[in-house]
């Protein structure tokens, strides 16, 4: 990826509030993004069903995680990523479902006023190439998870 490609990708993310700057600005105000992580396809389908049912007037975006085994989901309203107070985000993630380890870590992080709701865009193992998450796509139906 060239520097120009990288800068273009950051500008695209800023349009939708998916960039780090917005993430940390909202964190400073006590807000976190409403997003979810599923470590396998079966769990991802459960989360997708609940999101589609409970967030009918919202847009749900998804992507395959860098491992390619799991999925990430995020919630949008009026073309912008949804940010809510920490406690509300944790409550919704418990109700809808989320990676247990991620949820437990975020509960602990929120108690110490640390950022929560982080979804990693890439994964690296020592001596191996980076693996990147796929692009975000709109979730229309559970069958979109392929």
Helices and strands as residue ranges (DSSP letters): H 3-15, H 20-28, E 31-33, E 35-38, H 41-54, E 59-64, E 71-77, E 80-81, E 83-85, H 86-96, H 100-111, E 122-123, E 131-132, E 137-138, G 142-144
